């Protein structure tokens, strides 16, 4: 049977602070805001290939725990430019406010690529050299 879908249109992330999440994606990663709603606080952002919707969580919402809650474990983003670009991004992320580096660029076991994992904007993000 042929797949009934054709890739990801967008990924929606609920974030604890929409303003700081939007700043992280636009100021640190270079995404562009392409829309959003005031009535259900959100921002739609894109890097030209992937669209992400950021949704404001209600006050007091518990942070997602990747080990004890079903749902998004992490979002993995491709970094164009290979290892050099990944290393440059790692330096930028380590210097960025509100970013916690879980592990720096390292070999992704058995995959032939390098990756890193961070906590930023209230979500767990992986960056993979492409």
Protein Blocks (a to p, Z undefined) as FASTA:
>chain_A
ZZfbecjfbdcdddfblklmmmmmmmmnopacfbdcfklgcddddehlaccddddddehi
acddfklcgcjfbdcdddehijmlmmmmmmmmmmpghiacfbdcdddehklpacddddee
hiacddddZZ
